[in-house]
Amino acid sequence: MPQVPYTFGFAFAFVILNPRLSLLQPYPIERLRQWFADVTPNPARMPINLSIGEPRHPTPALVAEALAAGVRGLANYPTTIGAPALREAIAAFYLWAKTPIDDADFAKRLFAEQAVKVLPGSFLSRDAHGTNPGRGYIRIALVATRDECAEGMDRILALARAL
């Protein structure tokens, strides 16, 4: 059997995965890592990471209690679109801000000059019909402490105003 991308040989059979998998864009977090690989953040600034969305502080007791109380609901599959409360919580977790220049260039300059890392919106979307809905925006994950988020927003505004 000829080898094609995403073909795996097992002792009992060949498994061919969807050949269209090779059309997928690179994982956004990997693109982000590569994009910032050659950037050194301003050493005069404390780095603030608002890019990925992984909290770095303990889970509040209120959240742990709500999870424990809702564990019975995990016995069923959720709706495809998600419950309205979940969608609202996810939407409040991220901010999308318009950039005065290309989103990827803005994110790189922001990291280099202000030591704030965000995710270029174009990394999360793909071109469709000649447009990328994330282009021209950065996604800001509100995962740092309140003070770090506020400081990060001040630095984002400072760069945007300077351009």
C-alpha positions in Angstrom: 0.0 0.0 0.0 1.5 3.4 -0.9 2.3 5.7 2.0 0.4 8.9 2.2 0.4 11.6 4.9 -1.2 10.4 8.1 -0.9 6.7 7.2 0.1 4.4 10.0 1.0 0.7 9.6 0.0 -1.6 12.4 0.7 -5.3 12.7 -2.9 -6.1 11.8 -3.8 -3.5 9.2 -3.1 -0.1 7.6 -5.1 2.9 8.9 -5.4 5.9 6.7 -6.5 9.0 8.5 -8.3 11.8 6.6 -5.7 13.1 4.1 -7.2 16.6 4.5 -5.6 16.8 8.0 -2.5 18.1 6.2 -4.6 21.2 5.2 -5.0 22.2 8.8 -3.1 25.3 9.9 -0.4 24.9 12.5 -1.5 24.8 16.2 -1.8 28.5 17.3 0.3 28.0 20.4 3.1 26.4 18.4 2.9 29.3 15.9 3.1 31.7 18.9 6.2 30.0 20.2 7.9 30.2 16.8 6.8 33.8 16.3 8.4 35.0 19.5 11.5 32.7 19.4 13.8 35.5 18.2 12.3 38.3 20.4 13.9 39.4 23.7 11.5 41.3 25.9 12.5 44.6 27.3 14.6 43.8 30.3 13.4 47.0 32.1 9.9 45.5 32.2 8.5 42.6 34.2 7.2 40.1 31.6 3.4 39.7 31.6 1.9 36.7 29.8 -1.7 37.3 28.6 -1.4 35.0 25.6 -2.5 31.5 26.3 -5.2 31.3 28.9 -3.6 29.1 31.5 -4.2 30.4 35.0 -1.1 30.5 37.3 -2.8 31.0 40.6 -4.8 28.7 42.9 -8.4 27.8 42.0 -10.7 30.0 44.1 -12.8 28.0 46.7 -16.0 29.3 45.1 -15.0 27.6 41.7 -14.0 24.3 43.4 -17.3 24.2 45.3 -19.3 24.9 42.1 -17.4 22.1 40.3 -18.0 19.7 43.1 -21.7 20.6 43.2 -22.1 20.2 39.4 -20.3 16.9 39.0 -23.6 15.0 38.5 -24.1 17.0 35.3 -21.0 15.3 33.8 -22.9 12.1 33.3 -24.3 13.5 30.1 -22.7 14.9 27.0 -23.0 18.7 26.8 -24.8 20.4 23.9 -22.5 21.0 20.9 -22.7 24.8 21.2 -22.4 24.7 25.0 -24.7 26.0 27.7 -25.3 29.8 27.6 -23.6 30.2 31.0 -20.5 28.4 29.8 -20.4 30.5 26.6 -20.7 33.7 28.6 -17.9 32.6 31.0 -15.6 31.7 28.1 -16.4 35.0 26.4 -15.5 36.9 29.5 -12.2 35.1 29.8 -10.7 36.8 26.7 -10.6 40.3 25.3 -10.2 41.0 21.7 -8.6 44.4 20.8 -8.2 46.0 17.4 -4.6 46.7 16.5 -3.3 49.8 14.7 -1.0 47.7 12.6 -0.8 44.0 11.5 -1.8 41.9 14.5 1.2 39.6 14.4 3.6 42.6 14.1 1.8 44.4 16.9 2.1 41.3 19.2 5.8 41.0 18.4 6.5 44.7 19.1 4.4 44.5 22.3 6.5 41.7 23.6 9.8 43.3 22.6 9.0 46.8 23.8 6.6 46.3 26.7 7.3 42.6 27.7 3.6 41.7 27.3 2.8 38.5 25.4 -0.6 38.2 23.7 -1.9 36.0 20.9 -2.3 37.5 17.4 -5.9 37.0 16.3 -4.8 35.8 12.8 -3.1 32.8 14.6 -6.5 31.6 15.8 -8.4 31.9 12.5 -7.7 30.9 9.0 -8.1 32.6 5.7 -11.5 31.9 4.1 -12.7 33.6 0.9 -9.7 36.0 1.0 -10.2 37.1 4.6 -9.1 36.1 8.1 -11.6 37.2 10.8 -8.9 37.4 13.5 -6.6 39.6 11.4 -6.2 43.0 12.9 -7.0 41.9 16.5 -5.1 40.5 19.4 -6.6 38.1 21.9 -5.8 38.9 25.5 -6.3 36.1 28.0 -7.3 37.4 31.5 -5.3 34.8 33.4 -2.8 36.8 35.3 -3.4 38.5 38.6 -5.7 41.5 38.5 -2.7 43.9 39.0 -0.8 42.2 36.1 -3.8 42.3 33.8 -4.2 46.0 34.6 -0.5 46.7 34.0 -0.6 44.7 30.8 -3.5 46.7 29.5 -1.7 49.9 30.3 1.3 48.7 28.3 -0.9 47.6 25.4 -2.5 51.0 25.3 0.9 52.8 25.5 2.2 50.9 22.5 -1.0 51.4 20.5 -0.9 55.2 21.2 2.7 55.4 20.3 2.1 54.0 16.8 
